[in-house]
Amino acid sequence: MGNGVPAELLSRRPDVKAAEYAVVAANSRIGLAKAAMYPSISLTPSIGTNSFQFNRWFDLPGSIVKTIAGNITQPIFQKGALKTNYEISIIEREKLAVQFKQSVMLAVSEVSDALAKIKHSDRRLQLIEAKSNSLAKATSDAALLYKSGMANYLEVITAQNNALQNDLEQISIKREKLNAVVDLYRALGGGSDTE
């Protein structure tokens, strides 16, 4: 954990993945909105301006010609509305992109906090381990002094109490470290609440 974790792991987080998909979907909608500015006529190799079928459409009164003309002119009349829809889609995509960035920043913050807690816990555990060794020696020395009559039992109890308090603090720090590891796991997208 000293080297950190790859930022790519953030993509496993449900909130980051949802924001990413929202941006992808917004990009798709922009593509559709832009495509809607063009007439919705399906041109095939068999329907060209020189083809018999295309020329015949203009000869048929009131059917295909009007449908084609309607499809051609509809985007012209609606171009302002379609352009507005396209611009709204771009704004919506930008908003979703900002939301995506915010969710990534939140994820980075949570991962960073968890890593900092783990590192801090490791340092505190090293210090408390050194303190444990000193308190174990103090307890042993107090017991020897008591046996030789050079100390009263209160000094032995005080040394044992100090060692016990240190052990309880060590357990508390280990719990904090384990909680930080769980927080890191969650921050990287593991263990969702629905499981």
PyMOL commands that set and color helices and strands:
alter all, ss='L'
color gray80, all
select helices_A, chain A and resi 7-12+14-35+52-59+64-147+153-187
alter helices_A, ss='H'
color red, helices_A
deselect
rebuild
show_as cartoon
